[in-house]
Amino acid sequence: MVKRFKPRERSQRTMKTYSGPFLTPEGFVQARVNVEYDPLRGMGTVVDFEEGGDSGIPCMIVPTLYNAHVHTGDSVVKEVPSGTIEEIVGPGGFKHRALESASREEITTSVREYLREAMENGILDMVDFREGGVEGVEILRDALEGMECQPRVRIMSRPRYNRFDPEELSALLSLSHGMGLSAFRDWDPLALEQVAEEVHKAGKPLAMHCSEAVREPLDKLLDLHVHHLVHMVEASPEDLAECAGEGIPFVICPRSNMFFGKAPDISGMLEAGLTLCLGTDNAMISSPDMFGEMKAAYTISKNGADPLRILLMATWNPRKALNLTWGIGRSKSRVDSRERYLILEPPEGDPAAHAVIRTGPENVIEIVEW
C-alpha cells in the first residue's frame, strides 16, 4: 500500500529532499527534487528540480502509473469466470449478464473500492471503457464523487446496446471524453459508421477493441478514423505496419490476454514502430496492478524487450500518445493539471529493469505533485 504523507499538527510548511534516477519521456536522468508539504494538503508538491543533483534521500522517481484501458464496472463480478472470450465478455456473455443483474448501488460501491485500490497501487490516471450507456457513466461519476482523493479517470463511453441512437449518443458525448466501443464484429457496419460520424462531429476520439479473439478487417476500422485500438492480439504483421504508418497507438493488456490463452506480439509491435500503452482490462480478471502488468509484458516479450520501453508504456506513452484531456463539464483547475510522481525505493543496478522486474506497490514511498 502506498505510504502517503499525513498532514502535520503544526501550521508551518516542511521540506524534504529526494535524489536519484528521474524518469523523463526520453529515459532516466539523475536529479534532485525538493518537496514541500502543506499541512492543509495530503500530498507534497515539488518546488525545485535540479538535474544532476545527488544529495538527498536516495530514491527513484517516475510518473504515477497510467492504466490505459480498464473496465471498472466489472469489479462488481466476484465470481472467477471461465470460458471463451465470447462467452465471458462478448455481447450477452457472462460479464454483461452479471452487470445487468447487479444493482446500481452495488456497482457504484464496487467501482469506488476498485479506484481506491488502484490509487494505493500507484495508479492515478486511467482510461475507463464504460458499459451501460448513460447510466454507466453516471455510476462512475457517483463513485468518484464519494472519494475524498480521486484518480483522474478518462471516460470512454458506449451506447447501452450496439446500435445507433442519436439522442443517446448526444447525451453520452456530453458526459464523456470520447467513445470506447467493443469489437467491430459486434456491430452492424452501417450503425457503426453512423456512431463514428457523430463522435467525430463532436470533436471527440473513437477507440475500439480490435482483433482480440480473431483478426478483424483493419481497413474498415481505419475508415472509421479510430483514435487508438485495444488488444490487436490476432493482428497480422501487415496490420501492425499499417497502423504504425497511420500513427495509431495500441493499448495492450497482457494479463487479460494471457487469461484467455493469448498474448500480444510485443516485440513485433515495437519492431513495427508502434507506440504501445498498457492496460489491465477487465477488473473481474486482472487486479489494478500496473507493476504486475509491466512484469507480464516483459515476460512475454520475445528476447526480453528493453525494460525502459516497458516502463514508458505505463507512464509517459499514454500521457502523450492518447492525449485524452482531463476534466468533463468543469474547468480544468491548476491542481488537476499538475503531474504526479511516485517516489520509489532506490534501485539496484539499472533503474528501468529494477522498476519493471523487481518493484511493486509495496516499494512506493509516497506520491507527490509537480
N, C-alpha and C positions, 0 to 999 in steps of 0.2 A: 504494500500500500504506500502511496506517495506520502512522504513526510512533509506536511505543509507548515509554513511559518504561522505561528499563532500570535495575534496582536498582544503587545505587552501592556502591562498595567500603567506604566508611566507615560507621559504625554510626549516626551522628546523622541525625535526620529533617530534611528540607529543605522549603522552601515556595516556591510560585510563585503570582503574582497575574495573573489574566486579567481583561479588561473588554471589554464590547461588547454587542451585541444578544443577549438571552437569551430562548429560546422557551418560553412558558407555554402552557397549553391555550387561552388567550384571545388570544394573539398575542405579539409581541415587547415586551420591556421592556429598558431599559438597565440593566446590572448589572455588579457586580464580584464575582469569586469568588476565594477563596484556596484553593489546592490543596496538600495536604500529601502528601509522599512518604515512605513507609516503605521502607527498604532491603530488607525481607523480602517486600515485595509488588511486583508488576509493574504496578500501576495506582495512580494518585494518587486521593486522597479529598478532596472538597470539605468544608472545615471552617468556612467562613464565606461568607455570601452577603449582598451589600448592593445593594438596588435603587437605581439612580441613580448608583452608583459608576462613575467613568470613568478611574481611574488604574490602569494595569496593561498587560500585553501585549495589544495590540489583537487581537480575535478575534470570532467568532460562536459561540454555544453553543446546541446543540439536543439533544434526547434521541437516544440511539442509534437507528438506523433499525430499524423493525419490519416484517418480511416476513410479512404476514398470511395468505399462502397459498402453499405450496410443496410439491412432491413431490420430496424429496431423493433418493429411490431411483432416480429417472430419470437421475441423474448417471452411472450406470454405462453408459448408452447413449451411445456416442461417435459413431455414425453420424447424420448430419443427416437427419431423417425427411422424407418427402414424402407427401402425400395429404390426404384429408379428416379432419375431427375424428374421425369414427367409425373410419376406417382407422388412425389413428395412436394415439389414446388411448382409444377405445371398448373394450368388453369383447372380449377375444380379438384386439385390434389389435396394431399394431407394437410399442408400448411394452410391453404385457403379455407378448408373446412373448419380447421381449428380456430382461425381468426373469426369466421362467421359465428361460431358457437360461443366465443368469449364475449363478455360484456365490455362496454366501453370503459368502465371503471377499472376492470381487470387489466385491460391492455394499457391504459394510461399509467397505472401503478407499475406494471412490469417494465414499460419503456423508461420511466423515471429511474427505476433501480438499475437498469442497464446503463443508462447515461452516467449515473454516479459511479458505477464500476469502471466504465471507460475512463473517466477522469482520474480515478485512483490509479489507473494503469498508464497515465501519462498521455491519454488521447483527449485533446481539447478541440479538435476540428474533425468534422466528419461530413460525408455526403450520404443522406438517408433517402433511399428509394421507398417512397411511401405508398403502400397499397391502400385501398379503401376509399378512393375519391376524396371529396371534401372532408368527410368525417375523419379519414385517416390523417389528413394534415392537421385538423383540429385536435386530434388526440396527441400528436407530437407537441403542438403548441401548449396544450394543457400540461403535459408532462414537464416541459421546460419551465412553465410559469411556477410550478411547485418546487423549483430548485433555487436555493439561495445563491449558489455559484453555478453558472451554466456553461456548458460547452457551446462552441459555435457550430451549429448544425445547418448545413445547406440542404434545403428541402427539394427533392426531385419528385414531384407528384405524378400521379397517373389516374386516368378515369377508373371508376369503380369496376366497370366492365370494359372489355376490349371492343369499344365501339365509339363512333363519332357522335358526340353530343355537344354542340356549340355552347350551350348555356353552362354545362358543367365545366367545359374547358376554360371558359372565361373566368369562372369562379376559381378554378384551380390555379390558373396562371397569375391571378391577382394575389394569391396566398403563398406562392412558392417561387423558388429561384429558377426553376425550369421543369422539364418533364423527363422522367426516367421510366421507360417502358420495358415490358417483357420482350421475349424473343419475337423476331419477325414472323416466324411461323405460327405464332399465337394469334395473328391479326389477319383480317381481310385486307388485302393490299390497298383497295380504294379508301377504306376507312382510315388506314394508317397514313396515307398521303394527305387526307383531309386534316388529320390531327397535326401532322408535321407543318402543314401550311399555317394553321392557326398559331402554333408555337412560334414559328419564325415571324409572323406578323406582330406578335407581342414582343419581339426582340429578345427572346429567351432561348436557352440551349435545349436541344433534344438529345438525350442519351438513351442507349438501348443495350439490353443484353444481346449477345450475338455469338453464335457457334459454340454454345456451351455443351449441348448434347450431340448435335450433328452440325456439319458445315451448312451455313446458310448463304443465300445469294448476296454476296458483298456488293455487287453493282447496284442492286435495288436499295440497299442501305445507304450507299453513298449518294444515291439520287435524293435521299431524304435530308442530306446535309447534316449528318449527325455530329454532335459536339465531341462525344467520346463513346467508346464501346467497352463493354464489360465482358470479361472471360476470354473469348476468342481461342478456346482450347482446341477446337477442331478446325481452326483456320489453316489454309494451305500456305506454303511459302510465298506463293503469288499474292495471296490476300495480305500477308504481312508487308510485302514490298509495296503494294498499292496503298495501304493505309499509311505507311511511312512517307510515301510520296505526297500524300494528301495532308500530312501533318496531324493525323488523328491520334490522340493519346489512347492507350489501353489502360483499363483498371483490371488487374488480375487478382484472383483470390485463391491462392494455393491450398490452404487448409480445406476450404469448402470443396474445391475440385477434387482433392485427394479423398474426401469423404465418399465421393461418387466414383472413385477408382480412376480418376483422370488427373492430368497435370498440364499446366501451360508450358509451352516451349519457350522458357525464359531466355535461354541462350540464343535461339533463333530469332526471337523478338528483338533482342538487343543488337544482334548482328544486322538485322534489317534496318536499324536506326530508329526504332520506335521509342517514344517516351512512355515509360511504364510507371504506374502508381499501384499501390497495394490497398486491398480492402479485405475485411473479414467476412463480408457477405451475410448469410442468414444467421441471425442471433440464436436460433434453436440448434445450430450445428457448431458454430465457432464462437468462442468467448471473445469479448472485446480486448484482445491482447495483440497489439501490433508488434511487440517484441517476438511473440510466437510466430506471427505471420512472416516476419523477416527471416527467422530461423528456417521456416518451412521453405521459403523462396530460395534461400541459399542452398538448402539441402537438395532440392530437386533440380537446381540449375546444373546442366551438364558441365563437367570440369570445374565447377565452383565459380560462379560469377563473381566479379570483383565486389567485395563486401561494401565498398563505398557506393557502388551503383545500387545495391540493395537498400542501403540506408537512405539514399536520396529518394527512393520510391515511397518511403514512409514519411518523408519530411518536406524537402523542397520541391520535388516533382509535382505533387498535386497542387501545391500553392501556386505554382507558376503555370503548369500546363492546363489545369482545369479552369483556373481563373474565375471561380464562382464567387462573386462578391458576397459580403456578409451583410445581413440586415434586410428584412422584409417588412414593409408597412411602417417603418420608423426611420428616423435619421440615423446615420452611422456616427456613433459617438467616438470620441478620442480613445476611450478605454476599449471599445470594441475593436478598433482598428490596430491596436498595439499587437506586435508579435509576441509570442510567448515561447519560453525556452525551458528545457529540462536541465537542471543541474544534476549530473550523474556522478557516481563514484569514479575516481580516476581509473583510466585504462591501464592494462598491462600490455605493452607492445603496440601494434598497430591499432589506432583508436576505432577505425571503421570495423575491423574484424572483431574487436572486443565488443563494440556496440551491438553488432548483428548476432554474434555467436554466443557471447557469454553474459549479456546484460538482460535483465528483466525488470519488472515493476519494482521489485524489492531493492534495486540499485539506484532508484531515484531519490535524490536528497531533497529537492524542492523544485517548485515551479516559479519562474519569475517573468515579469513583463518588460518589454522594451518599446 
